Amino acid sequence: MIDSGDPYQWQVERTVEEVVELLKKNNSETPDYKVTYQSKVGRLKWIKPSTKDEIIWLSRNKCGLVKAVV
């Protein structure tokens, strides 16, 4: 899908870049983050890492998913 012109991956990555830039402007610190992908349908190969797999990994390793920014 991506190779045929689907903008999903680019849109996700660009949105993350913008959010990170806003956070850096407000906090002067680069947040620790990882881009993951969701919306897999059926058995088709999908972009990795998947959001679901990452949440499971974080849970098993007792890691926080979201840190509040004050």
Secondary structure as UniProt FT lines:
FT   TURN            2..5
FT   HELIX           8..27
FT   TURN            42..43
FT   HELIX           51..60
FT   TURN            61..62
//
